[in-house]
Amino acid sequence: MLRAVTQSVHRMASHLRVIGSYLEMKDYTNALGRTKESIKEMHALEASLTGLANLGMTVPENGAVWFRMAPQW
């Protein structure tokens, strides 16, 4: 499952680079087509991440989970 998420993120990054290139060339038709593909990929990524979150996240019945961010030095 994690491998699928990683691959999906890489595909999304690739789509965004290509869309940016089309926009720089003012090729709006191809940019729109690639954007539609990206939206489909984003929905697949959402489903994969939701699956991972449901598997890996548990909350105690009598309390909440606190996350503490480490400072960026």
C-alpha positions in Angstrom: 0.0 0.0 0.0 2.8 2.4 0.9 4.5 1.7 -2.4 1.3 2.6 -4.3 1.1 5.9 -2.4 4.7 6.7 -3.2 4.3 5.9 -6.9 1.1 8.0 -7.0 2.9 11.0 -5.5 5.7 10.7 -8.1 3.1 10.6 -10.9 1.4 13.7 -9.4 4.7 15.5 -9.3 5.3 14.6 -12.9 1.9 15.7 -14.0 2.4 19.1 -12.3 5.8 19.6 -14.1 4.2 18.8 -17.4 1.2 21.1 -16.7 3.7 23.9 -15.8 5.5 23.4 -19.1 2.3 23.5 -21.1 1.3 26.7 -19.3 4.7 28.3 -20.1 4.2 27.5 -23.7 0.6 28.9 -23.5 -0.7 25.5 -24.7 -3.9 25.6 -22.6 -5.6 22.7 -24.3 -2.9 20.2 -23.4 -2.6 21.8 -19.9 -6.3 21.3 -19.3 -6.1 17.6 -20.5 -3.2 16.9 -18.2 -5.0 18.6 -15.3 -8.0 16.3 -15.8 -5.6 13.3 -15.6 -4.1 14.8 -12.5 -7.5 15.1 -10.8 -8.1 11.4 -11.4 -4.7 10.6 -10.0 -5.4 12.8 -7.0 -8.7 10.9 -6.2 -6.7 7.6 -6.4 -4.1 9.0 -4.0 -6.8 10.2 -1.6 -8.3 6.6 -1.5 -4.8 5.1 -0.9 -4.0 7.6 1.9 -7.4 7.1 3.5 -6.7 3.3 3.5 -3.3 3.9 5.1 -4.8 6.3 7.7 -7.5 3.8 8.7 -5.0 1.0 9.1 -2.4 3.0 11.0 -4.4 5.4 13.2 -6.1 4.4 16.3 -7.5 6.6 19.1 -7.9 5.4 22.6 -11.5 5.1 23.8 -11.0 7.3 26.8 -8.6 9.9 25.3 -7.1 11.7 22.4 -3.7 11.3 20.7 -1.4 14.3 20.9 1.3 14.8 18.3 4.3 17.0 19.2 6.3 18.4 16.3 10.1 18.5 16.8 11.7 21.9 16.3 13.5 22.5 13.0 17.0 23.5 13.9 
